[in-house]
Amino acid sequence: MTDPVEVDIPHKLGREAAKTKIAAGIGKLESYIPGGSVTDNRWEGDRLSFTVSALGQKAHATVDVLEDKAHLAVMLPPMLSLFAGKVREMLGREGPKLLK
């Protein structure tokens, strides 16, 4: 297993408002992943866990929502770990849009 791709996204919304925005926008992630889909999304307290499927592979991800930031962690399968840099870049660019 590879190391997770991790990104912190700062926000000024507060924990509950950030959770609401993320919950409303999680489906938008599919539009950033060619042929991808987001499944199995569920909240456990302040943590959203979900699975992203793309290219016949599945990546498990979590978003820990804090008062001033959201911490995203994506565990890529070995085949997709080659794209870790691009995934980190995309999350850093597109992630803040979920909190606007």
C-alpha positions as CSV (number, residue, x, y, z in Angstrom):
1,M,0.0,0.0,0.0
2,T,1.3,3.5,-0.8
3,D,1.3,6.5,1.4
4,P,-1.9,8.6,1.4
5,V,-2.1,11.7,-0.7
6,E,-2.9,14.4,1.8
7,V,-4.1,18.0,1.4
8,D,-5.2,20.6,3.9
9,I,-7.8,23.1,2.7
10,P,-8.2,26.1,5.0
11,H,-11.6,27.7,5.5
12,K,-13.3,30.3,7.7
13,L,-16.7,28.6,7.8
14,G,-16.6,26.8,11.1
15,R,-16.9,23.1,11.4
16,E,-20.7,22.7,10.9
17,A,-21.0,25.0,7.9
18,A,-18.0,23.3,6.3
19,K,-19.5,19.9,6.8
20,T,-22.8,21.2,5.2
21,K,-20.9,22.5,2.1
22,I,-18.8,19.4,1.7
23,A,-21.9,17.1,2.0
24,A,-23.7,19.2,-0.7
25,G,-20.7,19.2,-3.0
26,I,-19.2,15.7,-2.7
27,G,-21.0,14.5,-5.9
28,K,-19.1,17.2,-7.9
29,L,-15.9,15.3,-7.4
30,E,-17.1,12.9,-10.2
31,S,-16.8,15.7,-12.7
32,Y,-13.1,16.1,-11.9
33,I,-12.3,12.4,-12.5
34,P,-12.7,11.2,-16.1
35,G,-14.9,8.1,-16.0
36,G,-14.9,8.3,-12.2
37,S,-17.6,7.9,-9.6
38,V,-17.9,8.5,-5.9
39,T,-19.6,5.8,-3.8
40,D,-20.1,4.7,-0.3
41,N,-20.0,8.2,1.2
42,R,-20.8,8.3,4.9
43,W,-20.3,10.6,7.8
44,E,-18.9,9.3,11.1
45,G,-18.8,12.4,13.4
46,D,-16.7,15.0,11.7
47,R,-15.2,12.5,9.2
48,L,-16.5,11.8,5.7
49,S,-15.4,8.5,4.3
50,F,-15.9,7.7,0.6
51,T,-14.6,5.6,-2.3
52,V,-13.6,6.9,-5.6
53,S,-13.7,4.5,-8.6
54,A,-11.7,5.3,-11.7
55,L,-9.9,3.2,-14.4
56,G,-11.2,0.0,-12.9
57,Q,-9.5,0.9,-9.6
58,K,-10.8,2.1,-6.2
59,A,-9.3,4.7,-3.9
60,H,-10.5,5.2,-0.4
61,A,-10.7,8.7,0.9
62,T,-11.5,10.6,4.1
63,V,-12.2,14.3,4.9
64,D,-11.7,15.3,8.5
65,V,-13.5,18.6,9.0
66,L,-11.9,20.9,11.6
67,E,-13.0,24.4,12.7
68,D,-10.5,26.1,10.3
69,K,-9.5,23.5,7.7
70,A,-10.5,20.3,6.0
71,H,-7.9,17.5,5.9
72,L,-8.3,15.2,2.9
73,A,-6.5,11.9,2.7
74,V,-6.7,9.6,-0.3
75,M,-5.3,6.1,-0.3
76,L,-4.4,5.2,-3.9
77,P,-4.0,1.7,-5.0
78,P,-0.5,0.9,-6.4
79,M,-1.5,1.3,-10.0
80,L,-2.9,4.8,-9.4
81,S,-0.1,5.9,-7.1
82,L,1.8,6.9,-10.3
83,F,-0.7,9.8,-10.4
84,A,-0.3,10.9,-6.8
85,G,1.2,14.3,-7.7
86,K,-1.6,15.0,-10.1
87,V,-4.2,13.9,-7.5
88,R,-2.6,16.2,-4.9
89,E,-2.6,19.1,-7.4
90,M,-6.3,18.5,-8.3
91,L,-7.4,18.3,-4.7
92,G,-5.5,21.5,-3.9
93,R,-7.1,23.3,-6.8
94,E,-10.6,21.9,-6.7
95,G,-11.1,21.1,-3.0
96,P,-11.5,24.8,-2.0
97,K,-14.4,25.0,-4.4
98,L,-16.4,22.7,-2.2
99,L,-16.1,25.2,0.7
100,K,-17.3,28.2,-1.2
